Amino acid sequence: MRKITLYHDGCNICLGIAATFTGLFDTATTEFEAVNLGRNRSRVPEAAEAGVTMLPSLVVDGSVFEISPHSDVDHLMPKATATA
């Protein structure tokens, strides 16, 4: 089964792209998931590990395709806190 994941940050452009892709693929052959990293920051490391550097991006069977890139994924990465 082909796996396709759309990682985005939840802006209006990204939400429109997610809405366009949702329901586009045959569920018998393709698993599609739209991940809003703005709301689900725990999955930011997963996106970065997959090779996503700009949002929105599609990851198709491990290959990254940037779609209208306008946001760097690093702005969603957890910030290290300084300890005294």
Secondary structure as UniProt FT lines:
FT   STRAND          2..8
FT   HELIX           12..21
FT   TURN            22..24
FT   TURN            27..29
FT   STRAND          30..36
FT   TURN            37..39
FT   HELIX           41..43
FT   HELIX           44..50
FT   STRAND          54..60
FT   TURN            61..62
FT   STRAND          63..72
FT   HELIX           73..76
//
